[in-house]
Amino acid sequence: MADPRQSERQAWVDGLDQLRQDGVIDGDDQNTLIRHLDEHRSTLEDELKRIVPEYESRVARDGQASADEWLAATARALGERDGAQSRRVVDSLSVVRNAPPE
């Protein structure tokens, strides 16, 4: 059975390839976005490997409500960090840098 993550990645790569073929992005932008996706997935997997045991430990030690509050704050911080990182990547793309001012 195929790994759904690999299928999703391939669909992402195919979509970027179509954007490149249509002239929306160039090859450098395509490679930047593929690299960002791969790094993001790896980082997220590492974070989850750290978060899950910590969450379980907090449930046992501090109770469900407290652990849920910690998880919500951790998820929010992770989302904000990832959003800022993605914004930096998007801002670095030639299609964005070379866009005419509004």
C-alpha positions in Angstrom: 0.0 0.0 0.0 1.3 3.4 -0.9 2.3 5.9 1.7 -0.3 8.7 1.6 2.4 11.2 2.6 4.4 10.3 -0.4 1.3 10.6 -2.6 0.6 14.0 -1.2 4.2 15.1 -1.7 4.0 13.9 -5.3 0.8 15.8 -5.9 2.5 19.0 -4.5 5.6 18.5 -6.7 3.3 17.9 -9.8 1.4 21.1 -9.0 4.6 23.1 -8.7 5.8 21.6 -11.9 2.7 22.7 -13.6 3.2 26.3 -12.2 6.7 26.2 -13.6 5.6 25.0 -17.0 2.9 27.8 -17.0 5.6 30.3 -16.3 4.2 31.3 -12.9 7.3 30.3 -11.0 10.9 29.5 -12.2 13.0 26.4 -11.4 14.7 28.0 -8.5 11.3 28.9 -6.9 10.1 25.3 -7.5 13.2 23.9 -5.8 12.9 26.3 -2.9 9.2 25.3 -2.3 10.0 21.6 -2.6 12.9 21.9 -0.1 10.7 23.9 2.2 7.9 21.3 2.2 10.4 18.5 2.9 12.1 20.4 5.7 8.8 21.4 7.2 7.5 17.8 7.2 10.8 16.6 8.8 10.7 19.3 11.5 7.0 18.6 12.2 7.6 14.9 12.6 10.5 15.6 15.0 8.3 18.1 17.0 5.5 15.5 17.3 8.0 12.9 18.5 8.9 15.3 21.3 5.4 16.6 22.0 3.5 13.3 22.4 5.5 11.9 25.3 5.6 15.3 27.0 1.9 15.6 26.7 1.3 12.1 28.1 3.7 12.9 30.9 1.8 16.1 31.7 -1.6 14.3 31.7 -0.3 11.8 34.2 1.4 14.4 36.4 -0.8 17.5 36.1 -4.2 16.2 34.7 -5.9 16.4 31.4 -7.0 20.0 31.6 -3.5 21.3 32.4 -2.0 19.1 29.7 -4.5 20.3 27.2 -3.6 23.9 28.0 0.1 23.2 27.5 -0.7 21.4 24.2 -2.8 24.3 23.0 0.0 26.8 23.8 2.6 24.6 22.2 0.6 24.1 19.1 0.0 27.9 18.8 3.7 28.6 19.2 4.5 25.9 16.6 2.0 27.3 14.2 3.3 30.9 14.6 6.8 29.7 14.1 5.9 27.7 11.0 3.8 30.6 9.6 6.7 33.0 10.0 9.1 30.5 8.3 6.7 29.9 5.4 6.3 33.7 5.0 10.1 34.1 4.7 10.2 31.4 2.1 7.4 32.9 0.1 8.9 36.3 0.3 12.2 34.9 -1.0 10.5 33.6 -4.2 11.4 35.5 -7.4 7.8 35.7 -8.4 7.1 37.7 -5.2 10.3 39.7 -5.2 9.8 40.8 -8.8 6.0 41.5 -8.5 5.0 45.0 -9.5 4.1 47.2 -6.5 0.4 47.5 -5.8 
